[in-house]
């Protein structure tokens, strides 16, 4: 017969299991992320809303080609490709953020297409947009998907294509995680904007920030659930570890007012990078807003950096 202590222990176990399943559904599973709309750190200003509308109109005015690849685990992944107005062998692959999709990346797409004269490819990450997938990999599984997208660009654009990877938020983590893989020499430079050091650190930060909860034990249990359902532990999904292995020049961008992905993360990422690198911290920029906060400086930093490697 169970004692009071025994019943209490069972109750604690039940609450922890239920909590880990709840956080998996909330953060990892493909599902509505409406809770982000209520996050004050992600609140959209009138200026941001106007820019988003303008970028959306630009996107809809373009004649994107629809591309498709099959991932290592059999998912059909879709992307949008736009050739440059003038023929070029320069192509940018641009990665969107968590809960977003390619069509929301008009501002960055326009920068590369119109100001820099690149072909552009914008994939929908697994579990997002038009791509298949029942969960979000936070950049870890997506790094393998990006290797496939790189191969697709080379197949379509030719062996002489020069490729730049650019990612925002989760997309920034994705391109950093991709950087640690064996990449073809066609990949000349990487631009990461407000990416996190690791999934474990970012979700620990969000538990403290949003719920006032410690990482242990909920995060450890959710990581186990994620391993069973999505095939990865939070601890192994590390941009920091991947950047340490990179051979590709990298530009690190972050806003100094970013409380969603703490600004301190970019300094550790920058210090860990063994290749040619550059750090650009934008004063007053919140999460994902570095481009809007300093549009001329943002374009100048990117053009100057990638121009050293893409000829």
Long-range contacts (C-beta under 8 A, 24 or more apart in sequence): 16-217, 16-218, 16-221, 17-221, 19-218, 19-221, 19-222, 20-218, 20-221, 20-222, 20-224, 20-225, 21-225, 23-218, 23-219, 23-222, 24-222, 24-225, 24-226, 24-229, 27-136, 27-203, 27-206, 27-222, 28-135, 28-136, 28-138, 28-222, 28-226, 28-229, 28-230, 29-134, 29-135, 29-136, 29-229, 30-127, 30-128, 30-133, 30-134, 30-135, 30-136, 33-98, 33-99, 36-99, 39-210, 39-260, 41-209, 41-259, 41-260, 41-286, 41-287, 42-260, 42-287, 42-288, 47-292, 48-289, 48-292, 51-107, 51-292, 52-104, 52-106, 52-107, 54-106, 55-106, 55-107, 55-109, 55-110, 56-103, 56-106, 58-106, 58-109, 58-110, 59-103, 59-106, 59-109, 62-113, 67-121, 67-123, 67-152, 67-156, 69-145, 69-148, 69-149, 69-152, 70-148, 71-126, 71-141, 71-144, 71-145, 71-148, 72-144, 72-145, 72-148, 73-141, 73-231, 75-126, 75-131, 75-132, 75-133, 76-131, 76-132, 77-123, 77-124, 77-125, 77-126, 77-131, 77-132, 77-133, 77-145, 77-148, 77-149, 78-123, 78-124, 78-129, 78-130, 78-131, 79-121, 79-122, 79-123, 79-124, 79-149, 80-121, 80-122, 80-123, 81-119, 81-120, 81-121, 81-122, 81-156, 82-109, 82-113, 82-119, 82-120, 83-119, 84-113, 84-117, 84-118, 84-119, 84-120, 85-113, 85-114, 85-117, 86-117, 88-117, 88-118, 88-119, 89-157, 89-158, 89-160, 89-161, 89-162, 90-116, 90-117, 90-118, 90-119, 90-161, 90-162, 90-164, 90-310, 91-118, 91-119, 91-120, 91-121, 91-153, 91-157, 91-161, 91-162, 91-163, 91-164, 92-116, 92-118, 92-119, 92-120, 92-121, 92-163, 92-164, 92-165, 92-166, 93-120, 93-121, 93-122, 93-123, 93-146, 93-149, 93-150, 93-153, 93-163, 93-164, 93-165, 93-166, 94-120, 94-121, 94-122, 94-166, 94-167, 94-168, 94-171, 95-123, 95-125, 95-142, 95-146, 95-165, 95-166, 95-167, 95-168, 95-170, 95-171, 95-172, 95-174, 95-175, 96-122, 96-124, 96-125, 96-128, 96-129, 96-167, 96-168, 96-170, 96-171, 97-168, 97-169, 97-170, 97-171, 97-172, 97-288, 98-136, 98-138, 98-169, 98-170, 99-128, 100-128, 100-129, 101-128, 101-129, 101-130, 102-129, 103-129, 105-168, 107-291, 107-292, 108-166, 108-168, 108-291, 111-291, 111-298, 111-299, 111-302, 112-164, 112-166, 115-299, 115-303, 116-299, 116-302, 116-303, 116-306, 118-164, 119-157, 121-149, 121-153, 123-149, 125-170, 125-171, 125-174, 135-226, 135-229, 135-230, 136-170, 136-230, 137-230, 137-232, 137-237, 138-170, 138-173, 138-199, 138-202, 138-237, 139-170, 139-171, 139-173, 139-174, 139-176, 139-177, 139-195, 139-199, 139-237, 139-239, 140-177, 140-199, 140-232, 140-236, 140-237, 141-230, 141-231, 141-232, 142-174, 142-177, 142-178, 143-174, 143-177, 143-178, 143-180, 143-181, 143-242, 144-181, 146-174, 146-175, 146-178, 147-178, 147-181, 147-183, 150-183, 150-184, 150-186, 150-187, 151-184, 153-186, 154-184, 154-186, 159-186, 161-186, 162-186, 162-188, 162-310, 162-311, 163-187, 163-188, 164-188, 164-189, 164-190, 164-191, 164-306, 164-310, 165-189, 165-190, 165-191, 166-190, 166-191, 166-192, 166-193, 166-302, 167-191, 167-192, 167-193, 167-195, 168-193, 168-194, 168-288, 169-193, 169-194, 169-195, 169-261, 169-287, 169-288, 170-195, 170-196, 171-195, 172-196, 172-239, 173-199, 173-202, 173-239, 176-239, 176-242, 176-243, 176-246, 176-250, 176-269, 177-237, 177-238, 177-239, 177-242, 178-242, 179-242, 179-243, 179-245, 179-246, 179-248, 179-250, 180-241, 180-242, 180-243, 180-244, 180-245, 180-246, 181-242, 183-247, 183-248, 187-248, 188-248, 188-249, 188-306, 188-309, 188-310, 189-248, 189-249, 189-250, 189-251, 189-305, 189-306, 189-308, 189-309, 189-310, 190-246, 190-248, 190-249, 190-250, 190-251, 191-250, 191-251, 191-253, 191-302, 191-305, 191-306, 192-250, 192-251, 192-252, 192-253, 192-269, 193-253, 193-254, 193-288, 193-290, 193-291, 194-253, 194-254, 194-255, 194-258, 194-260, 194-261, 194-266, 194-287, 194-288, 194-290, 195-239, 195-261, 195-265, 195-269, 196-239, 196-261, 196-265, 197-238, 197-239, 197-240, 197-265, 197-268, 197-269, 198-234, 198-235, 198-237, 198-238, 198-239, 198-240, 198-241, 199-234, 199-235, 199-237, 199-238, 200-234, 200-235, 200-237, 200-238, 201-265, 202-261, 203-234, 205-261, 205-262, 209-259, 239-269, 240-268, 240-269, 240-272, 243-269, 243-272, 243-273, 244-272, 244-273, 244-274, 246-273, 246-274, 246-275, 247-275, 248-275, 249-275, 249-276, 249-277, 249-305, 249-308, 249-309, 250-275, 250-276, 250-277, 250-278, 251-277, 251-278, 251-279, 251-280, 251-301, 251-302, 251-305, 251-306, 252-277, 252-278, 252-279, 252-280, 253-280, 253-281, 253-282, 253-290, 253-298, 253-301, 254-280, 254-281, 254-282, 254-285, 254-290, 255-281, 255-282, 255-284, 255-285, 255-286, 255-287, 255-288, 255-289, 255-290, 255-293, 256-281, 256-282, 256-283, 256-284, 256-285, 257-284, 257-285, 257-286, 258-285, 258-286, 258-287, 259-286, 259-287, 260-286, 260-287, 260-288, 261-287, 276-308, 276-309, 278-305
